Amino acid sequence: MGDEDVATIPLPQSPVPRPARAECAKGFTLIEMLAVIVLIAIAVTVTAVSLRGRSRWQLQTAAQRMAAGLRDTRTRAMATGKPQWFTVDLRTHTFAAPGREPRNLPVDATLRVTSAAQGSTQAGVARIGYFPDGSSSGGNIVLAEAHRSLRVDVDWLTGAVTVSNGVQE
């Protein structure tokens, strides 16, 4: 074998060395800036939705508690054999069943009470009465916030309490 039989294979040339990151121009790329803006927008949206959801939850909870208080008032009237009065204080944004501590309503909520009960001795206090046979004076209570409202109805004949969602007044 001679020197003529040996084939030489050229080796690939190494790529041109790139400068290290520290040597590149400092700053953010457009993609990085857009990614940060998108993340901020997502965070703001999630926060806004959760705050609105909390407000909705508070209104729903208040309406359900009010309905429970009305049902408790009916039960007490039937158990004691004496009329009982559920009160709503429009000035302090509270309601109370007989023998119970007053409960607060959401601060942002507007409140409207319609009742056939005889007038209260105090201005700004509405009442719904229950009688020993389970019937009531009847009426309704509307709790509203921004674009949502809930209505708690009391049937005068049966004393039944219902909560209606999404009632726009």
Backbone torsions as a table, in degrees:
resi	resn	phi	psi	omega
1	MET	NA	133.2	-179.7
2	GLY	-109.0	179.4	-179.5
3	ASP	-68.8	-17.2	-177.6
4	GLU	-76.0	-21.9	-177.1
5	ASP	-80.2	-14.1	-175.6
6	VAL	-86.3	122.5	178.3
7	ALA	-94.2	139.2	177.4
8	THR	-103.3	132.4	179.1
9	ILE	-105.3	123.6	-179.7
10	PRO	-69.8	138.5	177.5
11	LEU	-80.6	143.6	178.8
12	PRO	-66.4	142.1	179.7
13	GLN	-77.1	142.0	179.2
14	SER	-70.3	145.6	-178.8
15	PRO	-63.5	159.7	180.0
16	VAL	-63.1	126.2	-178.7
17	PRO	-62.3	134.0	179.2
18	ARG	-90.6	146.9	179.0
19	PRO	-67.6	148.7	178.1
20	ALA	-64.4	159.4	-177.1
21	ARG	-56.6	-35.8	-178.2
22	ALA	-65.2	-25.5	-178.4
23	GLU	-85.5	-15.1	179.9
24	CYS	-73.3	166.2	176.6
25	ALA	-65.0	136.7	-178.0
26	LYS	-85.8	146.9	179.3
27	GLY	143.7	-176.7	-178.7
28	PHE	-108.6	148.9	176.5
29	THR	-83.8	165.8	179.1
30	LEU	-62.2	-38.9	179.0
31	ILE	-61.8	-43.8	179.2
32	GLU	-62.7	-41.5	179.2
33	MET	-64.0	-44.5	179.4
34	LEU	-64.3	-37.9	178.6
35	ALA	-62.5	-41.1	178.8
36	VAL	-66.1	-42.5	179.3
37	ILE	-62.7	-41.3	178.5
38	VAL	-63.6	-43.2	179.0
39	LEU	-62.9	-40.2	177.6
40	ILE	-64.7	-42.4	179.3
41	ALA	-62.3	-41.3	178.4
42	ILE	-63.5	-43.8	180.0
43	ALA	-62.0	-42.1	179.1
44	VAL	-65.3	-42.2	179.3
45	THR	-62.9	-45.6	179.8
46	VAL	-62.4	-41.6	179.4
47	THR	-64.1	-45.4	-179.8
48	ALA	-62.8	-42.8	-179.5
49	VAL	-66.0	-42.0	-179.3
50	SER	-66.8	-36.4	178.1
51	LEU	-68.0	-40.4	178.4
52	ARG	-67.0	-39.2	177.8
53	GLY	-63.3	-37.2	178.6
54	ARG	-65.5	-42.0	178.7
55	SER	-62.1	-43.0	178.4
56	ARG	-62.4	-42.3	179.4
57	TRP	-62.9	-42.0	179.5
58	GLN	-62.5	-42.5	180.0
59	LEU	-65.1	-43.8	179.4
60	GLN	-64.0	-43.1	179.0
61	THR	-62.8	-43.2	179.4
62	ALA	-62.2	-42.4	179.5
63	ALA	-65.0	-41.2	179.8
64	GLN	-67.9	-38.5	177.0
65	ARG	-66.2	-38.3	178.1
66	MET	-64.3	-43.6	177.9
67	ALA	-61.7	-39.8	178.1
68	ALA	-64.8	-39.1	177.2
69	GLY	-64.3	-39.6	177.4
70	LEU	-65.0	-42.8	178.3
71	ARG	-63.9	-38.2	177.5
72	ASP	-63.7	-40.2	178.5
73	THR	-61.9	-43.0	178.4
74	ARG	-61.8	-44.6	179.8
75	THR	-62.1	-41.4	179.0
76	ARG	-64.4	-40.2	179.5
77	ALA	-63.2	-42.1	-179.3
78	MET	-70.5	-36.5	-177.5
79	ALA	-73.9	-37.5	-177.0
80	THR	-89.0	-19.7	-176.3
81	GLY	75.2	16.9	179.9
82	LYS	-128.3	148.3	176.5
83	PRO	-60.0	143.5	178.7
84	GLN	-128.2	150.3	-175.4
85	TRP	-124.2	127.0	172.2
86	PHE	-91.8	128.8	-176.2
87	THR	-116.7	145.7	174.9
88	VAL	-126.4	118.4	179.1
89	ASP	-94.9	107.5	-176.5
90	LEU	-71.7	-23.4	-178.8
91	ARG	-75.9	-42.3	-176.1
92	THR	-99.6	-0.4	-179.8
93	HIS	59.3	47.8	178.9
94	THR	-131.5	163.3	173.5
95	PHE	-140.3	157.0	-179.2
96	ALA	-152.0	139.1	170.4
97	ALA	-91.5	155.2	-179.1
98	PRO	-60.2	135.5	179.8
99	GLY	77.4	5.9	-179.2
100	ARG	-118.1	155.7	175.8
101	GLU	-71.5	145.1	176.0
102	PRO	-61.4	144.0	178.3
103	ARG	-113.2	141.8	-178.7
104	ASN	-81.8	148.3	173.3
105	LEU	-101.2	159.0	177.8
106	PRO	-55.8	138.2	-175.9
107	VAL	-61.3	-38.2	-176.8
108	ASP	-75.4	-16.2	-172.8
109	ALA	-74.5	139.7	169.8
110	THR	-94.1	152.4	-170.9
111	LEU	-133.3	133.6	175.6
112	ARG	-138.3	129.5	-178.8
113	VAL	-119.5	132.4	173.4
114	THR	-120.4	121.9	-177.3
115	SER	-146.8	148.4	177.3
116	ALA	-93.7	3.1	-179.2
117	ALA	-66.0	153.4	176.8
118	GLN	-61.6	150.3	-177.3
119	GLY	-57.6	147.0	177.6
120	SER	-77.3	161.1	177.5
121	THR	-76.5	-14.4	-179.9
122	GLN	-112.4	138.6	176.5
123	ALA	-70.1	141.3	178.4
124	GLY	83.3	6.2	177.8
125	VAL	-116.1	121.7	178.8
126	ALA	-104.0	150.6	-178.8
127	ARG	-133.0	147.6	170.1
128	ILE	-125.6	123.9	-175.3
129	GLY	-100.6	148.6	173.5
130	TYR	-120.9	144.6	-176.7
131	PHE	-112.3	161.9	-175.6
132	PRO	-56.6	-24.9	179.2
133	ASP	-84.0	1.0	179.1
134	GLY	94.3	-10.9	178.0
135	SER	-75.0	172.6	-177.5
136	SER	-142.0	175.4	174.8
137	SER	-76.5	-15.7	179.0
138	GLY	77.4	167.8	177.5
139	GLY	144.0	-174.4	176.1
140	ASN	-150.4	156.8	178.8
141	ILE	-127.7	126.2	179.3
142	VAL	-111.1	123.9	173.7
143	LEU	-107.3	127.8	-177.2
144	ALA	-136.8	146.0	173.2
145	GLU	-142.2	136.2	175.4
146	ALA	39.3	-105.1	-175.5
147	HIS	-109.0	18.6	-176.6
148	ARG	-135.5	143.3	174.6
149	SER	-146.3	154.2	177.5
150	LEU	-128.0	143.6	-177.8
151	ARG	-124.0	126.8	177.0
152	VAL	-104.2	114.9	-178.1
153	ASP	-104.3	141.5	175.1
154	VAL	-121.3	117.4	179.2
155	ASP	-74.0	130.3	-175.4
156	TRP	-70.6	-33.2	-175.7
157	LEU	-79.1	-47.4	-176.1
158	THR	-98.9	-19.6	-176.6
159	GLY	79.9	4.6	-178.9
160	ALA	-64.6	143.6	-179.4
161	VAL	-114.6	131.5	176.5
162	THR	-132.5	150.3	176.2
163	VAL	-116.2	125.8	179.3
164	SER	-107.0	128.6	179.5
165	ASN	-90.8	149.5	171.6
166	GLY	67.8	22.9	179.3
167	VAL	-77.5	121.1	177.6
168	GLN	-100.5	125.4	-178.4
169	GLU	-104.2	NA	NA
